Amino acid sequence: MTIATRALATAALAAGLAAVPASAGPVAHAAKTCSSASYPGNGYFNALTVKGTSCASGRKLEVAHYHCRLRHGGIKGKCTSVSGYRCKESKRQSNAIEFDARVTCTNGSRRVQWVYQQNTH
């Protein structure tokens, strides 16, 4: 190999290595779909997803949120804070016999989300 060819090969290798980052950096953690907890009342939980926490913790939060709702207005009550999480309900839809709602609870980077259906009669 001539000196010129070796210099070109070295330059190409150096350019290729410069394009590869030394560290990939933090890895993003995707949300995980889990089985829901058993509903303690007359209705059901559905579509549980967790991010930054375990499925078991998500199921405990579903039940804790249900009991918090009962303490704050009965079966139609709302709960904005439970077990260190801030919670919001969106898309509460109702008819004469039931309502459905999506709940999102966050605690820092942790997120737990689910849907529940509550029978009102």
N, C-alpha and C positions, 0 to 999 in steps of 0.2 A: 504494500500500500504506500503510495507516495505521500509526502508531507501535505500536499494540497488536499488529497482525498481524505486523509486522516483529519485534517482541520475541518473539512466540510461535515464529516461524520460526527465529530465532537460538537460542532455547532448545532447540528440537527438534534442530537441527543440532549444537549443543554436546553434547547428551545422546547422540546417535548417534556422534559422534566419540569420546566418552569410553568407549563400549563397545568400540571397536576398540583392541587393544593396540598400543603403539608398536613392539614387536618381537615376532615370532613365537617367538623363543627358539630353542634348539637343535633340530635336526631329528633324529628317531629314524631310525636306519638299520635296515631290515628285513634279515632273513637272506636270502641268495641261494642258490638251488639251482644246483649245478655238476655237470659230468660228472666221474666218478671217475677216478683214476689206474689204470693197468694194474697188476694184482696181480703182485708179483714172485715169488710162490710158487704153491702149488697151492690156489687159491680165488679170491675176487673181492672188490672193494670195491663199495659201492652207496650211494646216497642221501646224497651229500656236500652239506652246506650250510655256508656261511661267513657270518660277520658281523664286519665291521670289518677284513677282510682280503680278498685276492684269491682267485679260484678256483685260480690257479696255485700260490699258497702253500698252499692247502688240500690240493691233490694232493701236493705235496712233503711235507707233514706226514703224510699217509696212509702214504706209503712209508717215511718216517723212523720212524714208530711201528711199522710192521711189522718193520723191522730191529732196533729197540730190543727188541721182544718176543722175537725170536730170540736176542739177546744175554742176555736175562733169563729163560731157561727153555725155549728152543726154540719150536716152533710153538705150544705151549700156554702159553708164557710171558706175562707181563704187563709193561706199561710205564707208569709213572706220571708220567714227566717226559721230554720230548723237545723239542729246538729252542726252549727257553725257555717251553714250554707245560706246564701241569699237566694230566694226562689221567686220565680215569676210564672204566672199562668198566662197562656195565650190561647186564642181560638176556643174559648169556652162556648160551646154551642149547646143549646138546650131545646127540649120539647116538653110536653106535659108530663112525661114519666121518667126522663133521664137527662143528664148532661154529660158532655165529653169535654176534656181539656187536655192541653199539652203543658207539661211543667218542665222548666229548666232551672236547675239549681247549680250555683257556682260557688267555689271557695278557692280563691286564687286561680291557679291554672286548672284546677279540677272542675269537671263538669259532669252532671248527671241529668239525663233527660228521659222523660217517659210520657206516655199518654194514659189517661184513665177514663173510665166510664162509671158514673155514679147513678144508680137508680134513685129516684126521688120518691117513689111509692113502694 
